[in-house]
Amino acid sequence: MLRKEKKFVVWLTGLSGSGKTTIAQAVREELAQHNIPAHHLDGDEVRQASHEKLGFSRDDRNKNIRLAIQLAERYQKQDTPVIASFISPYREHRAWARQALHNFIEVFIDAPLNICESRDPKGLYKKARAGAIQSFTGIDDPYETPLAPDIHLQTHLQSVPECANKIISHLKNRNLI
């Protein structure tokens, strides 16, 4: 049986449609089965917490990530582990999170752009390709691949349970659960 011994933040980063949310939910469910309640923090929650309507510009992304980090810090102060799923396309943003958050674990959710586009549940890639969304990551704004993530998952080659198990194993190896 797993035991919650320390607070942590598992930060899933990758393109839209790479599988971040699906994997985050699987990890959260696995932790819950072992009586470790964790919070899944994502862009929808950040948008609800923000008083501004944030888009995809660099300035808006800076504000969005800073707010995400603040929310993760609040959960950590309540001793609640966090599974965060954000595109967080810039290395600088992930460095901010690593510096601010206790037991930060960066997980690169890697999938080729064409696979992400084929999974596009919200139709964002179609809108970006049609010019309706500007500065969309992977289309007309870059995604800076993590240079040394704690975990690298390839969702076009690995199943959701395999990906979740790798994260759980990493948490166990670090004595975080």
URNOR-V676852 format. One record per residue. N is the residue number from 1. RES is the residue in one small letter. SS is DSSP state (H for helix, E for strand, C for the rest). PHI is phi in whole degrees, -180 to 180 (none if undefined). BURIAL is b if it has 16 or more other C-alpha atoms within 10 Angstrom, else e. Layout:
# URNOR-V676852
n->[N N]
res->[RES RES]
ss->[SS SS]
phi->[PHI PHI]
burial->[BURIAL BURIAL]
This chain:
# URNOR-V676852
n->[1 2 3 4 5 6 7 8 9 10 11 12 13 14 15 16 17 18 19 20 21 22 23 24 25 26 27 28 29 30 31 32 33 34 35 36 37 38 39 40 41 42 43 44 45 46 47 48 49 50 51 52 53 54 55 56 57 58 59 60 61 62 63 64 65 66 67 68 69 70 71 72 73 74 75 76 77 78 79 80 81 82 83 84 85 86 87 88 89 90 91 92 93 94 95 96 97 98 99 100 101 102 103 104 105 106 107 108 109 110 111 112 113 114 115 116 117 118 119 120 121 122 123 124 125 126 127 128 129 130 131 132 133 134 135 136 137 138 139 140 141 142 143 144 145 146 147 148 149 150 151 152 153 154 155 156 157 158 159 160 161 162 163 164 165 166 167 168 169 170 171 172 173 174 175 176 177]
res->[m l r k e k k f v v w l t g l s g s g k t t i a q a v r e e l a q h n i p a h h l d g d e v r q a s h e k l g f s r d d r n k n i r l a i q l a e r y q k q d t p v i a s f i s p y r e h r a w a r q a l h n f i e v f i d a p l n i c e s r d p k g l y k k a r a g a i q s f t g i d d p y e t p l a p d i h l q t h l q s v p e c a n k i i s h l k n r n l i]
ss->[C C C C C C C C E E E E E C C C C C C H H H H H H H H H H H H H H C C C C E E E E E H H H H H H H C C C C C C C C H H H H H H H H H H H H H H H H H H H H C C C E E E E E C C C C C H H H H H H H H H H C C C E E E E E E E C C H H H H H H H C C C C H H H H H H C C C C C C C E C C C E C C C C C C C C C E E E E C C C C C H H H H H H H H H H H H H H C C C C]
phi->[none -79 -127 -80 -109 -144 -82 -154 -128 -95 -105 -90 -125 167 -62 -58 87 -77 117 -57 -66 -61 -69 -58 -65 -65 -65 -60 -64 -63 -64 -63 -63 -111 60 -118 -73 -127 -104 -95 -104 -142 -60 -62 -66 -66 -62 -67 -80 -86 -90 -112 -89 -95 -104 -113 -66 -58 -63 -66 -65 -59 -62 -61 -69 -60 -67 -60 -63 -61 -66 -62 -61 -61 -65 -63 -64 -92 59 -106 -62 -123 -113 -104 -125 -140 -56 34 -72 -105 -57 -57 -64 -69 -66 -58 -64 -59 -72 -86 -108 -78 51 -80 -124 -89 -120 -86 -93 -104 -153 -60 -54 -63 -69 -60 -64 -70 -90 -41 -68 -102 70 -70 -64 -61 -64 -65 -66 -84 88 -77 -123 -100 61 -87 -58 94 -106 -127 -142 -77 -111 -88 -58 -57 -81 -148 -67 -66 -140 -121 -115 -115 -73 -85 -118 -120 -77 -59 -60 -62 -64 -61 -63 -63 -67 -60 -62 -63 -62 -65 -63 -90 56 -95 -139]
burial->[e e e b e e b b b b b b b b b b b b b b b e b b b b b b b b b e e e e b b b b b b b b e e b e e e e e e e e e e e e e e b b e b b b b b b b b b b e b b e e b b b b b b b b b b b b e e b b e e b b e e b b b b b b b b b b b e b e e b b e e e e e e b b e e b e e e e b b e b b b e e e e b e b b e e b e b b b b b e e e e b e e b b b b b b e b b e e e e b b]
